[in-house]
Amino acid sequence: MSDKVVKIRKSGNSNILTVPKEIQPQAKEFRAFQGRDGMIVFIPKKNNPFKDADLIKQYQDSIQNEEFAGELFDSES
């Protein structure tokens, strides 16, 4: 873990934090969050499978097989 200190630079309306060269990012895009204690966290951006049109289309008419066989109860049908 690097103990290198980085400073925030101002560029237009944005604040910039540089990534030390010792850190090799595995993603190109990140979501940024700030915690209550002021900690800044960058999380690699991933696609949401529930909003992926191709995935939704692929499984649109899929039917889930019930784990347990037998009659359904009251309003389960």
C-alpha positions in Angstrom: 0.0 0.0 0.0 1.3 3.4 -1.0 1.7 6.1 1.6 2.1 8.7 -1.1 0.2 11.9 -0.5 -1.7 13.5 -3.4 -3.2 16.9 -3.5 -6.5 18.1 -5.0 -6.0 20.4 -8.0 -8.6 22.6 -9.4 -9.4 22.6 -13.1 -12.3 24.7 -14.2 -15.3 23.5 -12.1 -13.7 20.2 -11.3 -11.4 18.9 -8.6 -8.6 16.5 -9.7 -7.0 13.8 -7.7 -4.0 12.1 -9.4 -3.5 8.4 -9.2 0.1 7.5 -8.0 2.0 5.4 -10.6 2.3 2.5 -8.1 -1.5 2.0 -8.4 -2.4 0.2 -11.6 -6.2 0.8 -12.2 -8.0 -2.3 -13.6 -10.9 -0.2 -15.0 -11.2 2.9 -17.2 -14.3 4.4 -15.5 -15.2 4.7 -11.8 -18.1 5.9 -9.7 -17.0 8.4 -7.0 -18.5 8.7 -3.5 -17.7 10.7 -0.4 -18.4 9.1 3.0 -19.6 10.9 6.1 -16.1 11.1 7.4 -14.8 12.8 4.3 -13.3 9.6 2.7 -13.3 9.6 -1.1 -14.0 6.2 -2.6 -13.7 5.2 -6.3 -15.5 2.1 -7.4 -15.1 0.6 -10.9 -18.2 1.2 -13.0 -20.0 -1.9 -14.0 -23.1 -2.4 -16.1 -26.4 -3.0 -14.3 -27.8 -6.3 -15.7 -31.3 -5.2 -14.9 -31.0 -2.3 -17.3 -29.2 -4.2 -20.1 -31.6 -4.3 -23.0 -29.9 -7.3 -24.7 -30.0 -9.4 -21.5 -33.6 -8.5 -20.8 -34.5 -9.5 -24.4 -32.6 -12.8 -24.0 -34.5 -13.8 -20.9 -37.9 -12.0 -21.5 -40.0 -15.2 -22.0 -38.1 -17.4 -19.6 -40.0 -19.3 -17.0 -38.5 -20.2 -13.7 -38.8 -23.9 -12.7 -40.2 -24.3 -9.2 -37.7 -25.9 -6.7 -40.4 -27.9 -5.0 -43.2 -29.7 -7.0 -46.7 -29.7 -5.8 -49.8 -27.6 -5.9 -49.6 -23.8 -5.5 -51.2 -22.0 -2.5 -54.0 -19.6 -2.7 -52.7 -16.6 -4.8 -49.4 -18.1 -6.0 -50.7 -18.9 -9.5 
